[in-house]
Amino acid sequence: MPIYGYDCNDCGHQFEKLVRSSDAAPTCPSCESGDLKRQLSLIADPAKGGREGGAPACESGGSCAGCPCAVN
């Protein structure tokens, strides 16, 4: 069950939605429009062997805790 990001073409609201194959087409939670553009998503590379303390790896080689890459 993938999670897709959407942009509403009517009101500009951006949101994510868990999409199941049995579900109806998603609508904007803000204005209920069905005129949506699905966004390209990046897939996370799973860590091999885990990380000490459970912290994800940072592009700088350290932990993302307090790092600008952890801010969305």
C-alpha positions, 0 to 999 in steps of 0.5 A: 500500500503506497503513500502518494503525495498530491497537489490539488489543482483547484486550491493548491493544497498539498497532502499525502494519502495511503492508496489501496487498490480497492479505494475510490480515487482520492479527493482533496481534504481541503476542498474535496476536488478530484482534480489532483496531480500525483507527485513523484515520491522518493523511495528510502533505501533500507539500512542494512544491519541497522544503525546504532541507536536507530538514527538514520544515516545522514548525507554528511556521514553522521546522524540526522539528529539536529541536522538540516536534512531532517527538517521537512 
